Amino acid sequence: MTNPEHAPAALTSQRHRTRIDLDQLPPTGAWRPSQTAGNRRFVDVGALQLEAGGKLPEVRLAYETWGRLNAAADNAVLIEHALTGDSHVMGAAGPGHPSAGWWPDVVGPGKAIDTNQWFVVAANVLGGCQGSTGPSSPAPDGTPWGSRFPWITVRDQVAAEIELANQLGISSWANIVGGSMGGHRVLEWAIMAPERVRSICVVASAAQTSADQIAWAHQQMTAIRLDPEFRGGDYYAGQRGPVRGLALARQIAHTTYRSAEELEARFGRLPQHAEDPMLGGRFAVQSYLDHHGSKLAARFDANSYITLSESMITHDVGRDRGGVEAALAEISADALVIAVDSDRLFLPEESERMAAGIPGAGAVGYIRSPHGHDGFLVEHEQVSRHLGRFLRRVAERTSRF
């Protein structure tokens, strides 16, 4: 071990270094979504009555589309994104889009969700921060909603998407597919509007939030709220928002998105380059989490993170429907349920419960992966194999393209 008395200054200063580098983050008070990112479009769906009471007087959804709607309007596919995703499923990176989409190897011409055949739609979820109405959006008085943004549920999010479908002229979806939090909306669509959903794919998700999932979300929301810059949710006029709290929340979440086996195999106890953990430096896995925390804090709104996490923890398809099994039995759509075998956030047994409860579901399709929950975003070939096979069967029942 290096003797502290003779250690380089770069090492001895590590005890006092800032783990979340604020200099690399934008001031959240100035944060706004790019209104021109990619091929983003917008629909105003009007006022929305909310499940928990009250209403949003004006709701806007941002969305993107690929492919063409056929003459029978029966080849539409809706893709539902996860917690920090958005409408940019595939396409070029640019302002507002740090990457070429979150599922570019699954969606596109000739791919599993083939945009030469299907008219694909993806909307930024209600409560989000990439163009759809959320806490950073203007309230009726012209200032950001902030702490005044109402409690919304998954059912509210789907109600807004139903209005989006109406305005797009889509009376029914050939398929609705979503992973993680997106899978929650898939299930609610199938129950709330069964006549408008012919098939569904639920990937690495669950019919009801578990105590374990609620516990992990609670820690993340608490990390944000304890940031001194959070200011009760009204931080938009400040010089600096709760970027440290948001970055810490992401670190907690990212740990649940990956498996313990993968973290051990990738990082083990290796130090981060020249840093010495015995002198306050970081292990490589700590640097990895720091990176992902800072990366999210640079592109996401802390209030949206809380709002969407709250919609996740209250997710329960069985609420006021006689329980989960009774609700799943109402689903008339053909269904494919996919699980990741190493998922420690949405456990495989939760997928087995959905498949057993949905009358039109077959056996669970498994993604074999060391990557944990994020396997549905990483294992493109396996995901494509499951989705492609299922959608070919759906296409057989759809009018000629």
C-alpha positions as CSV (number, residue, x, y, z in Angstrom):
1,M,0.0,0.0,0.0
2,T,1.2,3.5,-0.8
3,N,2.5,5.4,2.2
4,P,0.3,8.5,2.7
5,E,3.3,10.6,3.7
6,H,4.9,10.0,0.3
7,A,1.7,9.7,-1.9
8,P,1.3,12.0,-4.9
9,A,-0.9,15.0,-4.3
10,A,-3.5,13.6,-6.7
11,L,-4.0,10.7,-4.4
12,T,-3.9,12.4,-1.1
13,S,-6.6,14.9,-2.3
14,Q,-9.0,12.1,-3.2
15,R,-10.4,12.0,0.3
16,H,-12.0,15.4,-0.3
17,R,-13.0,15.0,-4.0
18,T,-16.6,15.6,-5.1
19,R,-18.0,12.3,-6.2
20,I,-20.6,14.0,-8.4
21,D,-18.7,16.5,-10.5
22,L,-20.9,19.6,-10.6
23,D,-18.7,21.2,-13.2
24,Q,-19.8,18.6,-15.7
25,L,-23.5,19.1,-15.0
26,P,-25.8,21.9,-16.4
27,P,-27.6,24.1,-13.9
28,T,-31.0,22.3,-13.5
29,G,-32.7,25.7,-13.1
30,A,-31.9,26.3,-16.8
31,W,-32.9,22.8,-17.9
32,R,-35.5,22.5,-20.5
33,P,-36.3,19.8,-23.1
34,S,-35.3,20.4,-26.6
35,Q,-38.5,21.1,-28.6
36,T,-36.9,20.4,-31.9
37,A,-35.0,17.2,-31.0
38,G,-35.2,14.5,-33.7
39,N,-38.6,14.1,-35.4
40,R,-40.5,15.0,-32.3
41,R,-44.1,16.0,-32.8
42,F,-46.7,17.3,-30.4
43,V,-50.4,16.7,-29.7
44,D,-52.5,18.7,-27.3
45,V,-55.1,16.3,-25.9
46,G,-57.0,18.7,-23.7
47,A,-57.9,18.5,-20.0
48,L,-57.4,15.2,-18.2
49,Q,-59.3,14.1,-15.2
50,L,-57.0,12.2,-12.8
51,E,-57.5,8.9,-11.0
52,A,-56.4,10.3,-7.6
53,G,-58.6,13.4,-8.0
54,G,-58.4,16.8,-9.7
55,K,-57.3,17.4,-13.2
56,L,-54.7,18.7,-15.5
57,P,-56.2,21.6,-17.5
58,E,-54.0,21.1,-20.5
59,V,-52.0,18.1,-21.6
60,R,-49.5,17.8,-24.4
61,L,-47.8,14.7,-25.5
62,A,-44.6,14.5,-27.5
63,Y,-44.3,11.6,-29.9
64,E,-42.3,10.2,-32.8
65,T,-43.5,7.9,-35.6
66,W,-41.8,5.6,-38.2
67,G,-43.3,3.9,-41.2
68,R,-46.8,4.5,-42.7
69,L,-50.3,3.8,-41.5
70,N,-51.9,1.5,-44.1
71,A,-55.3,2.2,-45.7
72,A,-57.1,-0.1,-43.2
73,A,-55.3,1.7,-40.3
74,D,-54.7,-1.7,-38.7
75,N,-50.8,-1.9,-38.8
76,A,-50.1,0.5,-35.9
77,V,-47.6,-0.5,-33.1
78,L,-47.2,1.5,-29.9
79,I,-43.9,1.3,-28.0
80,E,-43.9,2.3,-24.3
81,H,-40.6,3.5,-22.8
82,A,-39.1,2.8,-19.4
83,L,-38.5,5.3,-16.5
84,T,-35.9,7.6,-18.0
85,G,-36.6,6.8,-21.7
86,D,-38.6,9.0,-24.1
87,S,-40.1,8.9,-27.6
88,H,-36.7,8.6,-29.3
89,V,-36.7,4.8,-29.8
90,M,-34.5,5.0,-32.9
91,G,-32.9,7.6,-35.1
92,A,-30.0,10.0,-35.1
93,A,-28.4,11.4,-31.9
94,G,-28.6,15.2,-31.5
95,P,-29.9,18.0,-29.3
96,G,-32.1,16.4,-26.7
97,H,-31.1,12.9,-27.7
98,P,-27.8,11.7,-26.3
99,S,-27.9,8.5,-28.4
100,A,-29.3,7.0,-31.5
101,G,-32.3,5.8,-29.5
102,W,-32.9,3.3,-26.8
103,W,-34.0,0.4,-29.0
104,P,-32.4,1.0,-32.4
105,D,-31.4,-2.6,-33.0
106,V,-34.9,-3.8,-32.4
107,V,-36.9,-1.2,-34.3
108,G,-36.3,-0.1,-37.9
109,P,-36.5,-1.3,-41.5
110,G,-36.1,-5.1,-41.7
111,K,-35.8,-5.4,-37.9
112,A,-38.0,-7.2,-35.4
113,I,-40.4,-4.3,-35.2
114,D,-40.2,-3.7,-39.0
115,T,-41.0,-0.1,-39.9
116,N,-41.4,-1.3,-43.5
117,Q,-44.5,-3.1,-42.3
118,W,-45.6,-1.4,-39.1
119,F,-46.6,2.2,-38.4
120,V,-44.7,2.6,-35.2
121,V,-45.6,5.3,-32.6
122,A,-43.7,6.1,-29.4
123,A,-44.8,8.9,-27.0
124,N,-43.0,10.5,-24.1
125,V,-45.0,9.5,-21.1
126,L,-47.3,12.0,-19.2
127,G,-45.2,13.4,-16.3
128,G,-42.0,13.1,-18.3
129,C,-39.6,15.8,-19.4
130,Q,-38.9,15.3,-23.1
131,G,-41.8,17.4,-24.5
132,S,-44.8,15.9,-22.7
133,T,-46.6,17.7,-19.9
134,G,-44.8,17.2,-16.7
135,P,-43.6,19.1,-13.6
136,S,-41.2,21.3,-15.7
137,S,-44.1,22.4,-18.0
138,P,-45.8,25.7,-17.6
139,A,-48.8,25.7,-15.3
140,P,-51.8,28.0,-16.1
141,D,-50.0,30.9,-14.5
142,G,-47.1,30.5,-16.9
143,T,-44.5,29.3,-14.4
144,P,-43.4,25.6,-14.1
145,W,-45.7,23.3,-12.2
146,G,-42.9,22.2,-9.8
147,S,-44.3,21.1,-6.5
148,R,-47.9,21.8,-7.7
149,F,-47.8,19.1,-10.3
150,P,-50.6,16.6,-9.3
151,W,-50.2,13.0,-8.5
152,I,-50.6,10.9,-11.6
153,T,-51.0,7.1,-12.1
154,V,-50.3,4.7,-14.9
155,R,-54.0,4.8,-15.8
156,D,-53.8,8.6,-16.2
157,Q,-50.8,8.1,-18.5
158,V,-52.8,5.6,-20.6
159,A,-55.8,7.9,-20.7
160,A,-53.7,10.6,-22.2
161,E,-52.3,8.1,-24.8
162,I,-55.8,7.0,-25.7
163,E,-56.5,10.6,-26.7
164,L,-53.2,10.6,-28.7
165,A,-54.4,7.6,-30.6
166,N,-57.7,9.3,-31.3
167,Q,-56.0,12.2,-32.9
168,L,-53.7,10.0,-34.9
169,G,-56.7,8.2,-36.3
170,I,-55.8,4.9,-34.8
171,S,-58.8,3.0,-33.6
172,S,-56.9,-0.1,-32.6
173,W,-53.3,-1.2,-32.2
174,A,-52.0,-4.3,-33.8
175,N,-49.5,-4.5,-30.9
176,I,-48.4,-2.5,-27.9
177,V,-45.0,-3.4,-26.5
178,G,-43.1,-2.0,-23.5
179,G,-40.4,-2.9,-21.1
180,S,-40.0,-2.2,-17.3
181,M,-42.2,0.8,-16.5
182,G,-43.4,0.7,-20.1
183,G,-44.8,-2.7,-19.4
184,H,-47.1,-1.2,-16.8
185,R,-48.8,0.9,-19.5
186,V,-49.0,-2.0,-21.9
187,L,-51.1,-3.9,-19.3
188,E,-53.3,-0.9,-18.5
189,W,-54.0,-0.3,-22.2
190,A,-55.1,-4.0,-22.6
191,I,-57.5,-3.6,-19.6
192,M,-58.8,-0.1,-20.1
193,A,-59.4,-0.3,-23.8
194,P,-59.6,-4.0,-24.8
195,E,-61.4,-3.3,-28.0
196,R,-58.4,-1.2,-29.2
197,V,-55.6,-3.6,-28.4
198,R,-55.2,-6.8,-30.5
199,S,-51.9,-8.0,-29.0
200,I,-49.4,-7.0,-26.4
201,C,-45.8,-7.7,-25.5
202,V,-44.8,-7.1,-21.8
203,V,-41.0,-7.2,-21.3
204,A,-39.2,-7.4,-17.9
205,S,-42.2,-5.9,-16.0
206,A,-44.9,-6.8,-13.5
207,A,-48.6,-6.6,-12.9
208,Q,-48.2,-5.1,-9.5
209,T,-45.3,-3.2,-7.8
210,S,-43.6,-5.4,-5.2
211,A,-42.5,-4.2,-1.7
212,D,-38.9,-4.6,-2.9
213,Q,-39.4,-2.3,-5.9
214,I,-41.2,0.2,-3.7
215,A,-38.3,0.1,-1.3
216,W,-35.7,0.8,-4.0
217,A,-37.8,3.7,-5.5
218,H,-38.2,5.2,-2.0
219,Q,-34.5,5.5,-1.6
220,Q,-34.1,7.2,-5.0
221,M,-36.9,9.7,-4.3
222,T,-35.5,10.4,-0.9
223,A,-32.0,11.1,-2.3
224,I,-33.5,13.8,-4.6
225,R,-35.7,15.4,-1.9
226,L,-32.7,15.6,0.6
227,D,-30.6,17.6,-1.9
228,P,-30.6,21.1,-0.5
229,E,-31.2,22.5,-4.0
230,F,-34.5,20.6,-4.3
231,R,-36.4,23.3,-2.5
232,G,-39.5,21.3,-2.2
233,G,-39.7,20.8,-5.9
234,D,-39.6,24.5,-6.8
235,Y,-36.1,24.9,-8.1
236,Y,-36.5,26.0,-11.7
237,A,-35.7,29.6,-11.0
238,G,-32.5,28.8,-9.1
239,Q,-29.0,28.6,-10.4
240,R,-28.6,25.0,-9.5
241,G,-31.2,22.3,-9.1
242,P,-31.0,19.0,-7.3
243,V,-28.5,17.4,-9.7
244,R,-26.5,15.7,-6.9
245,G,-29.7,14.1,-5.5
246,L,-30.8,13.0,-9.0
247,A,-27.3,11.6,-9.8
248,L,-27.4,9.6,-6.5
249,A,-30.9,8.4,-7.3
250,R,-29.7,7.1,-10.6
251,Q,-26.7,5.3,-9.0
252,I,-29.1,3.5,-6.7
253,A,-31.4,2.6,-9.6
254,H,-28.6,1.5,-11.9
255,T,-27.4,-1.0,-9.3
256,T,-30.8,-2.7,-9.5
257,Y,-30.7,-2.6,-13.3
258,R,-27.5,-4.8,-13.4
259,S,-26.8,-8.1,-11.8
260,A,-24.3,-8.7,-9.0
261,E,-22.6,-11.3,-11.2
262,E,-22.0,-8.8,-14.0
263,L,-20.6,-6.1,-11.7
264,E,-18.2,-8.7,-10.2
265,A,-17.1,-9.9,-13.6
266,R,-16.6,-6.4,-15.0
267,F,-15.1,-4.6,-12.1
268,G,-14.4,-6.9,-9.1
269,R,-12.2,-5.0,-6.7
270,L,-10.2,-3.1,-9.4
271,P,-9.3,0.5,-8.6
272,Q,-10.3,3.3,-10.9
273,H,-7.1,3.7,-12.9
274,A,-4.5,5.5,-10.7
275,E,-6.9,6.1,-7.8
276,D,-6.1,4.2,-4.6
277,P,-9.2,3.2,-2.6
278,M,-7.0,3.0,0.5
279,L,-6.3,6.7,0.2
280,G,-9.9,7.8,-0.6
281,G,-9.8,6.9,-4.3
282,R,-12.5,5.0,-6.0
283,F,-13.0,1.4,-7.0
284,A,-13.8,1.1,-10.7
285,V,-17.4,0.1,-9.9
286,Q,-17.8,3.4,-8.0
287,S,-16.5,5.4,-11.0
288,Y,-19.0,3.5,-13.2
289,L,-21.9,4.5,-11.0
290,D,-20.6,8.1,-10.8
291,H,-20.6,8.2,-14.6
292,H,-24.2,7.0,-15.0
293,G,-25.4,9.3,-12.3
294,S,-23.8,12.4,-13.9
295,K,-25.0,11.3,-17.3
296,L,-28.7,11.1,-16.3
297,A,-28.5,14.4,-14.3
298,A,-27.4,16.1,-17.4
299,R,-30.5,15.2,-19.4
300,F,-33.4,14.5,-17.0
301,D,-35.6,16.5,-14.7
302,A,-35.6,15.6,-11.0
303,N,-39.3,16.3,-10.5
304,S,-40.1,14.1,-13.4
305,Y,-38.0,11.3,-11.9
306,I,-40.1,11.6,-8.7
307,T,-43.4,11.9,-10.5
308,L,-42.8,8.8,-12.7
309,S,-41.4,6.8,-9.7
310,E,-44.6,7.6,-7.8
311,S,-46.7,6.3,-10.7
312,M,-44.6,3.1,-10.6
313,I,-44.9,2.4,-6.9
314,T,-48.7,2.7,-7.1
315,H,-48.9,0.4,-10.2
316,D,-51.4,-2.4,-9.6
317,V,-53.6,-3.7,-12.4
318,G,-55.8,-5.3,-9.7
319,R,-56.7,-2.1,-7.9
320,D,-60.5,-1.8,-7.8
321,R,-60.8,-4.7,-10.2
322,G,-61.0,-7.6,-7.8
323,G,-57.2,-8.3,-7.6
324,V,-54.4,-9.0,-10.0
325,E,-55.6,-12.4,-11.2
326,A,-59.1,-11.1,-11.9
327,A,-57.7,-8.1,-13.8
328,L,-55.3,-10.2,-15.9
329,A,-58.2,-12.5,-16.8
330,E,-59.9,-9.6,-18.4
331,I,-57.2,-9.2,-21.0
332,S,-58.5,-10.4,-24.4
333,A,-55.4,-9.5,-26.5
334,D,-52.9,-12.1,-27.6
335,A,-49.9,-11.7,-25.3
336,L,-46.2,-12.4,-25.2
337,V,-44.5,-12.0,-21.8
338,I,-40.7,-11.8,-21.8
339,A,-38.4,-12.1,-18.7
340,V,-34.7,-11.6,-18.1
341,D,-33.4,-14.6,-16.2
342,S,-30.9,-12.5,-14.1
343,D,-33.3,-9.6,-13.4
344,R,-33.2,-8.6,-9.7
345,L,-35.6,-5.7,-10.1
346,F,-38.6,-7.3,-12.0
347,L,-38.1,-10.9,-10.9
348,P,-38.9,-13.7,-13.5
349,E,-41.6,-15.0,-11.2
350,E,-43.5,-11.8,-11.8
351,S,-43.5,-12.5,-15.5
352,E,-44.6,-16.1,-14.8
353,R,-47.6,-14.7,-12.9
354,M,-48.6,-12.5,-15.8
355,A,-48.3,-15.3,-18.3
356,A,-50.3,-17.6,-16.1
357,G,-53.1,-15.0,-15.6
358,I,-53.5,-13.7,-19.2
359,P,-55.7,-16.0,-21.2
360,G,-54.0,-15.3,-24.5
361,A,-50.4,-15.7,-23.3
362,G,-48.2,-18.7,-23.9
363,A,-45.1,-19.6,-22.0
364,V,-42.8,-16.9,-20.8
365,G,-40.0,-16.1,-23.3
366,Y,-36.7,-15.9,-21.5
367,I,-33.7,-13.6,-22.2
368,R,-30.6,-15.4,-21.0
369,S,-28.2,-12.6,-19.9
370,P,-25.7,-11.7,-17.2
371,H,-26.7,-8.1,-17.4
372,G,-29.8,-8.2,-15.1
373,H,-32.8,-6.0,-15.8
374,D,-31.1,-4.1,-18.5
375,G,-30.8,-7.3,-20.5
376,F,-34.0,-6.2,-22.4
377,L,-32.0,-3.2,-23.6
378,V,-28.7,-5.0,-24.2
379,E,-29.5,-8.4,-25.6
380,H,-30.9,-7.2,-28.9
381,E,-30.7,-10.5,-30.8
382,Q,-32.6,-12.4,-28.1
383,V,-35.2,-9.7,-27.8
384,S,-35.6,-9.5,-31.5
385,R,-36.0,-13.2,-31.8
386,H,-38.9,-13.3,-29.4
387,L,-40.6,-10.1,-30.7
388,G,-40.0,-11.0,-34.4
389,R,-41.6,-14.4,-34.0
390,F,-44.6,-13.1,-32.2
391,L,-45.2,-10.1,-34.5
392,R,-45.0,-12.4,-37.6
393,R,-48.0,-14.2,-36.1
394,V,-49.8,-10.8,-35.5
395,A,-49.0,-9.8,-39.1
396,E,-50.8,-12.9,-40.4
397,R,-54.0,-11.5,-38.9
398,T,-53.4,-8.0,-40.2
399,S,-54.5,-6.7,-43.7
400,R,-51.8,-6.7,-46.4
401,F,-49.3,-3.9,-45.9
